[in-house]
Amino acid sequence: MQNNIPEKLKFLFVSKWGDMLDIAYAIQEEGNAVKMYIDYKPCKEIGDGFVPKARQWEKHINWADVIVFDYTGYGKIAEELRAAGKLVIGGTAYTDNLELDRSFGQAELKRHKIKILKYKEFTTFHEAIAYVQSSPNTYVIKPSGETQDYKQLLFVGKEEDGSDIVRVLKAYEKSWGDDMGTFQLQRRVNGVEVSVAAFFNGREFIKPINITFEHKKLFPKELGVSTGEMGTSMFWTEENPIFDATLKKMETTLANNKFVGHIDINCIVNGNGIYPLEFTTRFGFPQVYIQRAGIREPFGQMLWKVASGQTFTIKTKPGFQVGAYMVVPPFPYNDPETFKLFSKDAVVVVKKDNKKGIHPMHLKKVNGEWLITGDSGIAVLVAGTGTTMREAQRLMYSRINSVLINNSYYRTDIGDRWLEDSDRLWTWGLL
């Protein structure tokens, strides 16, 4: 059933860290009314001067046509609001658990007859060390729950006897004691890391599907600390074998849970199969900003159609989209003194004042100027699009060269992986 879309909508954004500024600002620029609430105190200034802010989001529930939650942990609240008749983009208690509790997520994949890698869960480093010593192999250390936000704790082993994992576990034991909480050791396999994602309207997946290649390490050529994300390349497609082997099998369960929002599953794929690693049951960052660069319809109207249960096809650009973060110290670390010294209130200058493809991240606007705020050091996301990956890259890096930010750094190879990865994916019949 297709309903008429109101000309002007009211959006209430409930953001954990302020990551929805770019989306809120874009939807406001489309002619809609927006209000944004930020939960994390050090990030409260994000969005000042860009969009109206809310001190207590609950007071604006009746005002909003659509309420958007941008992170896990709000699932139960989102369910209650939907049950009360509100249009909500956000998770459920079930989908929160898929992301936050790695073992639950893996168990659900197995229940849906989706192939998974062998893993074992631990609560103490002593037990994990003993396990690796008795079962030597290559492993990945994966924190669960809230601790998985500390990206520097994820460690990918390379030694076949697991000796590097043992050394890292012993170091964690000395530095964390047993305060890291629950974590997994997962068997490591070689292959192409790729994510499949889609919007879900409460009943079914909305096409096209988004295929994403993430670049998580701080430096080019996958060197340095894991940051969560430094940039991403992607394309949209109507059909994909990886999607059919993973997310598609969960469609009925997601419908039974009345999930409305965006869901992504990260996988390792090779000639032997498709191995899901982890869920993201919310907007991905920077994925959603780059997705917006590839969507040819007003983003606010698109979200309204998803939230109201419409069956439709998202209008997307052909070809590829690519995006890179421009960051400043102390990213990716949490160091308030360094941030205050090098980055707080630093100005973001764009040559010729052409901000197309330049997405504001943790910024505020003062007298028309973009200033860095928050505490993370994420300044802007710069995106490019093109009919080929190289074309999209050239546009993105041309735009990056037009942005002046003191002490900024970014990766210079976002999208390069595609050239080799695509050949392997075609060979394995996965594109």
N, C-alpha and C positions, 0 to 999 in steps of 0.2 A: 504493500500500500504506500503510495507516494503522497505526502502531505505538502501543502504550500508552505514554503519557508518564509517566516516573518522577515520583513525588510531590515529591521533592526532588532538585534538580540542583546540580552544582558548576560554577561559571563562573569562568574565568580571563580577565581583561581585560588586554590588552597595549595600552597607550595611549601615543601619542607625546607629547601635551601635557597629559594629564589630563582630556580632554574627555568621557570616558565615566563620570565620577562619577555623574551623574544616573541613567544607565541601570543601572550597577552597584548603586547604592543602592536603586533601585526593585525590581530583581530580588531583592536581599537581603530587602527588605520583603515580597516575595511568599512568603518562606519558604525560599529557596534559599541555598546557601553561595557566597560570592564571594571572590575575591582580585584586587586591582588592582595592576598594575605601571605606573609612569610613567617614560618614557625620558628626558625633558628635565629636567635637574638643577634649574633654578630652580622647577620645578613639582612637585617631589617631595612637598611637604606637602599638595597637593590631595588631599582625601578622608580625611585623618587624622581619626579620630573618627567618620567615617561608615561606612567599610568596612575590612576587613583589607587590608593592603598586602603586596606581595611585593618583596623587594630584587632577586631574580634569578628572572624568570618561568620560565626554562627548568627550574628545579628542581621546578616544580609541574605539569609537562605530564601526568604519569601520574595526578596527583590529579584533574585537571579532566575533567568530562564534555563541556564545550563550551569551546573557546578562541576568544576574540573579539579580532580586531585592528581598531583604529579608524582606521587611516590607510594611505595608500599607502606603498610601500617595503618592506612585509612580505610581498609576494606570493610570492616564491620560498620563504620559510620556511613560509607557509601551505600551499603546494602539497606540500611535503615532509611536513608533519604529516598532511595528508589522505591522502597515499599510504601513511603508516604506520598509518592506520586511525582517526585522531582526528577528532572532529566539530569543524569550524572555520568560523567566520564571518570571511571575509577575502578578499583579492584573489588574483590570480595574477600572474606576471611579465607576462603579456599585458595584463591589465586595469590594472596599475600604469602600463604604457607608454601606455595610452589616455589617462590623466589627465595624467601628468607630461610626456610628449612631445607637445605640441600638434600638430605636423606629422604624427606617426604616427597620432594620433587622427583627424585630418582625412582622412588617406589611407585609413584603415579605413572611415570613413563612405563615402567615394567608392567603395571596393571593394565595399561592400554596396549600391551603387546608391542611396545617400541623398544628396540634393541638398545641396551645401555652398556657402558664400560663397568668393569668390576671396581668396586670401591669398598672402603671400610671406614666406619665412623669412630672417632676417639674423643675423649674428654681430658686425657692427660698425655703429655709428651712422652713420658716413660713407656706407656703402653704402645704408642706409635713407633717408637724407636725399636722396641723389642719385636714388633710385628715386621718391620722392614728387615731387620737382621735375620729373622727366621724365614722370610719370604722375599729374598732379594729380587728387585725388578726396577724399572723406571716408573716413578710416581709423580703426581702433582699434589702439593699441599693446598687445600682449599678451605679457608675459614667459613663458618656458617653464621647465620643470624646477623646481629648488628655488626659483628667483627668483620664481616666481608666487605664493609665500606673501607677498611684499611687495606688498600690495594697492594701495599708493599709486603703484606704477609703472604700473598699468593706466590708460590714458588714452583716452577716447572723444572723437575729433575732431568738430567741428561745421562747420568751414569747407569749402566745396565745392572750393576749390583746394588743400586740404591744408596751408595756411600755419600753422595752429595746431599741426599734427603736427610740422612742420619745427622750429618754435620749441621744442617740448617735447623733441624728439630732440636738438637742439643743447644744451639744458640738461642732459639726461641724459649727453651725451657729456662735458661739463665735470665733472659730479659723479661719474660712474661710470667714465670712461675706457672701456675695452672689457671691464670685469669683470662686466657684467650677464649675460653668457652669451648663449644663443640667445633670440631673440624674434621675434614675428610682427607684420606689418602685415596686418590683415584689413579688407576692404571693409566699411563700415558701411551698414546698411539700417535704415529706420524701421519700427516695428511694436510688437507686444506681446512683452515678454520673459516667457517661461514655461518652467518645467521639468517634465519628466515623469520619474517614478521608479518603481521596483518592486524587490521582493525577488526573488532568484533562488536556486533550491534545488539547483543543480548540473546540472539537466536542463531546467528551464522557468521562466518567470516565474510568480510567485504573484500572484493577483488579490486585492483590487482594486489599481488603479494610483493613484499619488499625483500630483496636479497641484498645482504649487507656484508662488507668485509671491514672488520675493525682493525685499528692500529693502536695497540695498547701501551707499548713501551715509550719511554720519554724521548729516546733518540732514534734517528733513522737506522734502518737495517735491524730493527727490533733489538736495540741495545738499551741498557739502563734499566731503571726501576719501572715496574708496572704502574701506570697512572690511572687505570680505569679506561681512559680514552684520550688519544691525541688527535684523532681524525678518523674519517670513515669514507669509504666509497660504496656506491650502491646502484641498483637499477630496479625497475618495477617490471613484473611479468604476470601474465594471467595464470600460468601453470608452472609447477616446478616439482620434480620428484622428491626433493628433500622436504618440502612442505607436506607432500602427500604421505611421506613416511613418518612424519612427526606431528606437527600441529593439527593437521587435518583429522588425525585419529582422536583428538581430544575435543572435537567440535560439540558432540552431544553432551559431554560432561560440562563444558563451559556454558552451554545453553541451559542446562539444568541448574547451574549456579547463577544464572542471569548476569554473567560477566559482561560489562560494557566498557570497552577501552581498547588498549593496544597491548599486544603480547608478542614476545620475541623468544626464540629458542636458539642458543648458540651451539654449534655442532663442529665436530671434527669428522671429515669425510675422506675416504680413500677407496682404493679398488676393492676392499673387502666389505665396505658397508658405510652406514651413516650412524654416527655415535653422538647423541645429544649430550651436552655438557651441563647447561644451566638455563633456567628461565629468567626472563625479565618481563614481569606482568604489569607493566606501566609504560609510560613513554621512555624511550631510550635517549640518553644524552651523550653525544650530540646528534644522534640519529634523527630525532624529530625535526630539528632545524634544517637538516639536509633534505629530509623528506618534503618539508614545506617548499624548498627550492624546486622540487620536481613535481609539485601538485599544481594543476592549472585551473583550480577553482578556489573561491574564497575559503580560507581555512576554517573560519568560524562557521560558515554554512555546512562545511563537510563534517565538523564535530557535532553540530546540531543534528544532522541526519543520522550519524552513528548513535548518538545519545537517545534519539527518539525511535530507534529500531527500524529505520528505513532500509529497504533493499535497493542498492544502487551500485554503480561502478565509479570508483574515484577517477577523476580526469587527471591523467599524469602525462608528463613529457616523455617522449621516446628517448632512448640513449641512456646516459649515465649522469649521476650526480656525485660530487665529491666535496668534502669539507674538512677544514683543519682548524684546530684551536690555536689562537695566539694567546700565550700565557706570560705571566710575570712572576718574579720571586714572591713567595717561597714555593710555588707550585712545583711538584705535587705534594709538598709537605705542609704540615700545620705548624707555623712558626709566626705568631702574632707580631713579635718584635721585628723580624725581617720584613714582613708585609708592611708594617707601619713605616719602616725606614726607607724601603725601596719603591713601594707600589701604591700605598693608600692615596687616593685622590690624584693619581697620575692621570694626565689627560690623554685621550684617544683622538688623534687628528687624522682625518681622511682627506687626501689630496683632492682638489676640485669639488669637495663636498658631495661626491657621488657615493652614497652608502648602499647601493644595490648589491645584494649578495653578502653584505656585512651585517651579522646578527649580533645585537648587544647581549652580553652575558651578565656578568656581575658588575653592572654599571649603574650610575645615577646621572641625571642630567641637571646641570647648574648653569643658568644663563645661556642655554643652548649648547653647552659643551658636554661631551661625554667624559665622565670621570670614573676611575676604577674604585669600587668599594667592596663590601663583604670581607672575606678573609682568605679566599681560596687562591686568588691570583688568576682566575679565568677571565680574560678581558673580552674577547670577541670570538665568534665562529665565522670563518670566511668560507663561502660556498661557491662552487662553479658547476655549470651544467654543459653538456655537449653530446653530440651524436656518437662520439667515441670517448673512451676514457682519457686519452691524451688531450683531446679538445677541452674536456671538463677540467683537467688538471691545469692546462695553460691559462684558462680563464680564472680559476681560483688563485693561482700564484700571481697573476697579474693584479688581481684585486688585493692580495696580501701586500704587494709592493706599494700599494697606494695608502696603506695604513701605517701611521707613525705612532709607536708606543715605546717610550723609553724602557730599556732593559727587557724587551719582549723576546720570546723565543718560540719556535714552532718546528714541526717536522717538515722536511723538504721532499719526502718520498710518499706522501699519501696517494694511494691509487696505483703505485708501481707494482704491488703484489698481483694485481689483476692480470698482468701480461702473462705471467707464468701459471697462476692459479686457474685461469680460464681454460688454458690448454688441458690441464689435468682434469678439470671438471667435465669438459667435453668428452675426453677419453673415457671417463667413468660413466658417461651417460647421465650426468646430474644437472645439465643445463637444458 
